[in-house]
Amino acid sequence: MQKLPITLAVITCNEQKNIERCLRAADFCDELLIVDSGSTDETVRICESLGAKVLQRQWTGYGDQKNFATEQAKHDWVLCIDADEVVTPELRASILKAFASLKDEEGFEINRHGIYAGKLINHSGWYPEWRIFLYRKDKAVWAGLEPHTIVRFSGGKLGRLQGDLLHYTYGDIREHLRKNIASAYASAQAMKQSGRRATLSDLLFRGPFACFRRYFIQLGFLDGFYGFVIAVLSGVYTFLKYAFLRELNKHDTESKQ
């Protein structure tokens, strides 16, 4: 099997249901590197059984964990994805082809394709979603507000690869709700740290607009039932984010009195 001088970097915590699928699809990478933050399930055992190097590190946030993983990579090229993301055969072939004739590229954008309860979501702001996942480690850093960090690229030429990176986003509505709450709170904490405050207009209007945007502007109605669910829960997520921020601001003010 052809191995490329690429480090696959994945951050994990209790990802036993996803990690094997992720690692097997990226077995063309010469190094499989896992940064785990205290998994209590079978994640670490599965990773090690597949030949991955596992480093334990206390959770410090998505961006910081991914930057740490990138720094530990033995290769200059890093493919940094999440445990619930999978390289398709088409993307694999595209990466192999790109590295067979690599010139002055220092990073590549990949189109991520979300899956909800086993259904590909083709609209709703989920697809197309071009993002940098493959890069030279000295030309990129993970940045942005938690938990929605992205790669900030500082290199020269940026290429695009054919084939999708599948993202098994949510298995069902319960999982969506559970992750929405955690993500909204993490976002509120990040906004508070950056000095943001939540206004009444944020609480009244941002949620409904987020729902409208997903369903109509981003054509979520074309994704059927789950397109509707995504739109509604996008509104819920946005409301919760600003409600949590308002609450955190309130607690901060009261603690100073």
C-alpha positions as CSV (number, residue, x, y, z in Angstrom):
1,M,0.0,0.0,0.0
2,Q,1.3,3.4,-1.0
3,K,2.1,5.6,2.0
4,L,2.4,9.4,1.6
5,P,4.6,11.6,3.8
6,I,1.5,12.9,5.6
7,T,0.6,12.9,9.3
8,L,-3.1,12.2,10.0
9,A,-3.9,14.2,13.1
10,V,-7.1,13.6,15.0
11,I,-8.1,14.8,18.4
12,T,-10.4,12.5,20.4
13,C,-12.4,11.9,23.5
14,N,-14.7,8.9,23.7
15,E,-14.9,8.3,20.0
16,Q,-15.0,4.6,19.9
17,K,-18.0,4.6,17.5
18,N,-16.2,6.7,14.9
19,I,-12.4,6.4,15.1
20,E,-11.8,3.1,13.4
21,R,-13.8,4.2,10.3
22,C,-11.8,7.5,10.3
23,L,-8.4,5.9,10.6
24,R,-9.0,3.1,8.1
25,A,-10.1,5.5,5.4
26,A,-6.8,7.5,5.8
27,D,-4.4,4.6,5.9
28,F,-2.4,6.1,3.0
29,C,-1.0,8.5,5.6
30,D,2.4,7.4,6.9
31,E,1.8,8.5,10.4
32,L,-1.5,8.2,12.4
33,L,-1.3,10.6,15.3
34,I,-4.0,10.8,18.0
35,V,-4.2,13.5,20.7
36,D,-6.7,12.1,23.3
37,S,-8.1,14.0,26.2
38,G,-9.0,11.3,28.7
39,S,-11.2,8.8,26.8
40,T,-12.9,6.3,29.1
41,D,-14.2,4.0,26.4
42,E,-12.3,1.9,23.8
43,T,-10.9,4.8,21.7
44,V,-7.3,4.5,22.7
45,R,-7.2,0.7,22.4
46,I,-8.8,0.9,18.9
47,C,-6.3,3.6,17.8
48,E,-3.3,1.6,19.0
49,S,-4.5,-1.6,17.4
50,L,-4.5,0.3,14.1
51,G,-0.9,1.5,14.5
52,A,-1.7,5.0,15.7
53,K,0.6,6.9,18.0
54,V,-1.6,8.1,20.9
55,L,-0.6,11.2,23.0
56,Q,-2.6,12.1,26.2
57,R,-3.3,15.7,26.8
58,Q,-5.7,17.5,29.0
59,W,-8.5,19.3,27.0
60,T,-7.6,22.9,26.3
61,G,-10.1,23.7,23.5
62,Y,-10.5,22.6,19.8
63,G,-8.0,25.0,18.3
64,D,-5.3,24.5,20.9
65,Q,-5.6,20.7,20.8
66,K,-5.3,20.7,17.0
67,N,-2.4,23.1,17.0
68,F,-0.7,20.8,19.5
69,A,-1.3,17.8,17.3
70,T,0.0,19.6,14.3
71,E,3.2,20.5,16.2
72,Q,3.8,16.9,17.1
73,A,3.5,15.6,13.6
74,K,6.7,14.0,12.2
75,H,5.9,15.0,8.6
76,D,5.7,18.5,7.1
77,W,2.3,17.7,5.7
78,V,-0.7,17.3,8.0
79,L,-4.2,16.1,7.3
80,C,-6.1,17.3,10.4
81,I,-9.7,16.0,10.6
82,D,-12.1,15.0,13.3
83,A,-12.9,11.4,14.4
84,D,-16.4,11.7,12.8
85,E,-14.9,12.7,9.4
86,V,-14.0,10.1,6.7
87,V,-11.9,10.4,3.5
88,T,-13.9,9.1,0.6
89,P,-12.3,6.9,-2.1
90,E,-12.5,9.8,-4.5
91,L,-10.8,12.2,-2.1
92,R,-8.1,9.5,-1.4
93,A,-7.4,9.2,-5.2
94,S,-7.2,13.0,-5.5
95,I,-4.7,13.2,-2.6
96,L,-2.5,10.5,-4.1
97,K,-2.6,12.2,-7.5
98,A,-1.8,15.6,-6.0
99,F,1.2,14.3,-4.2
100,A,2.5,12.4,-7.2
101,S,3.0,15.8,-8.9
102,L,3.3,18.2,-6.0
103,K,4.8,21.5,-7.0
104,D,4.5,24.7,-5.0
105,E,1.2,24.0,-3.2
106,E,1.4,24.5,0.5
107,G,-2.2,23.6,1.4
108,F,-5.4,22.1,0.0
109,E,-9.0,22.9,0.4
110,I,-11.4,19.9,0.7
111,N,-15.2,19.9,0.3
112,R,-16.8,18.6,3.5
113,H,-20.2,16.9,3.0
114,G,-22.4,16.6,6.1
115,I,-24.5,13.5,6.9
116,Y,-27.5,13.7,9.2
117,A,-29.0,10.4,10.4
118,G,-27.5,8.6,7.4
119,K,-28.7,11.2,4.9
120,L,-26.4,13.4,2.9
121,I,-27.3,17.0,3.3
122,N,-26.8,18.9,0.1
123,H,-27.9,22.4,1.1
124,S,-28.7,24.1,4.5
125,G,-25.3,25.8,4.5
126,W,-23.7,22.4,5.0
127,Y,-22.7,21.7,1.4
128,P,-20.6,22.8,-0.4
129,E,-18.3,23.6,2.5
130,W,-14.7,24.2,1.3
131,R,-12.2,24.2,4.1
132,I,-8.5,23.7,4.6
133,F,-7.8,20.3,6.1
134,L,-4.5,19.3,4.4
135,Y,-1.6,21.7,4.9
136,R,2.1,22.2,5.5
137,K,2.4,22.5,9.2
138,D,4.5,25.6,9.2
139,K,2.0,27.4,7.0
140,A,-1.2,27.0,9.0
141,V,-2.7,27.5,12.5
142,W,-6.1,26.6,13.9
143,A,-7.8,29.8,15.0
144,G,-11.2,31.5,15.5
145,L,-13.8,31.4,18.2
146,E,-14.4,28.1,19.9
147,P,-15.7,25.6,19.2
148,H,-15.9,26.5,15.4
149,T,-12.2,26.8,14.7
150,I,-10.8,26.9,11.2
151,V,-7.4,26.9,9.6
152,R,-5.7,30.3,9.2
153,F,-3.4,29.7,6.2
154,S,-0.2,31.8,5.8
155,G,1.3,29.9,2.9
156,G,1.5,30.6,-0.8
157,K,-0.4,28.5,-3.3
158,L,-3.6,26.9,-2.1
159,G,-5.0,24.0,-4.2
160,R,-8.4,22.3,-4.2
161,L,-9.0,18.5,-4.2
162,Q,-11.7,16.5,-5.8
163,G,-13.8,14.2,-3.7
164,D,-15.6,14.9,-0.4
165,L,-14.7,14.5,3.2
166,L,-17.8,12.9,4.8
167,H,-18.8,14.4,8.1
168,Y,-21.1,12.2,10.2
169,T,-22.4,15.2,11.9
170,Y,-25.4,13.9,13.9
171,G,-26.9,10.4,14.2
172,D,-30.3,11.7,15.3
173,I,-32.1,14.7,16.7
174,R,-31.2,13.8,20.3
175,E,-27.5,13.9,19.5
176,H,-28.0,17.2,17.6
177,L,-29.7,18.8,20.6
178,R,-27.1,17.5,23.0
179,K,-24.2,18.8,20.9
180,N,-26.0,22.0,20.3
181,I,-26.2,22.8,24.0
182,A,-22.6,22.0,24.6
183,S,-21.5,23.9,21.5
184,A,-23.6,27.0,22.3
185,Y,-22.2,27.2,25.8
186,A,-18.6,26.9,24.5
187,S,-19.3,29.6,22.0
188,A,-20.8,31.9,24.7
189,Q,-17.7,31.4,26.9
190,A,-15.4,32.3,23.9
191,M,-17.5,35.4,23.1
192,K,-17.4,36.5,26.8
193,Q,-13.6,36.1,26.9
194,S,-13.4,38.3,23.8
195,G,-15.4,41.0,25.5
196,R,-18.8,40.4,23.8
197,R,-22.1,41.1,25.5
198,A,-25.5,39.9,24.6
199,T,-28.3,42.5,24.0
200,L,-32.0,42.1,24.0
201,S,-32.0,42.4,20.2
202,D,-29.6,39.5,20.0
203,L,-32.0,37.3,21.9
204,L,-35.0,38.4,20.0
205,F,-33.8,38.4,16.4
206,R,-30.6,36.3,15.8
207,G,-32.3,33.0,16.4
208,P,-35.3,33.5,14.1
209,F,-33.0,34.9,11.4
210,A,-30.6,31.9,11.7
211,C,-33.6,29.6,11.1
212,F,-34.8,31.6,8.2
213,R,-31.3,31.8,6.6
214,R,-30.8,28.0,6.8
215,Y,-34.2,27.1,5.5
216,F,-34.8,29.7,2.8
217,I,-31.6,31.5,1.8
218,Q,-29.4,28.4,2.1
219,L,-32.2,26.2,0.5
220,G,-32.7,23.9,3.5
221,F,-36.2,23.1,2.3
222,L,-34.6,21.0,-0.4
223,D,-33.1,18.7,2.2
224,G,-36.5,17.5,3.3
225,F,-37.4,16.8,6.9
226,Y,-33.8,17.0,8.2
227,G,-33.3,20.3,6.4
228,F,-36.2,21.6,8.4
229,V,-34.8,20.2,11.6
230,I,-31.4,21.7,10.9
231,A,-33.0,25.1,10.3
232,V,-35.0,25.1,13.5
233,L,-32.2,23.8,15.6
234,S,-29.9,26.4,14.1
235,G,-32.2,29.0,15.5
236,V,-32.3,27.2,18.8
237,Y,-28.5,27.0,18.9
238,T,-28.1,30.7,18.1
239,F,-30.6,31.7,20.8
240,L,-28.9,29.5,23.4
241,K,-25.5,31.0,22.5
242,Y,-26.7,34.5,23.2
243,A,-28.8,33.4,26.2
244,F,-25.8,31.7,27.8
245,L,-23.7,34.8,27.0
246,R,-26.2,37.0,28.7
247,E,-26.2,34.7,31.7
248,L,-22.4,34.7,31.9
249,N,-22.3,38.5,31.6
250,K,-24.9,38.7,34.4
251,H,-22.9,36.4,36.7
252,D,-19.7,38.3,36.0
253,T,-21.4,41.6,36.9
254,E,-22.9,40.2,40.1
255,S,-19.5,38.8,41.2
256,K,-18.0,42.2,41.0
257,Q,-20.6,43.9,43.1
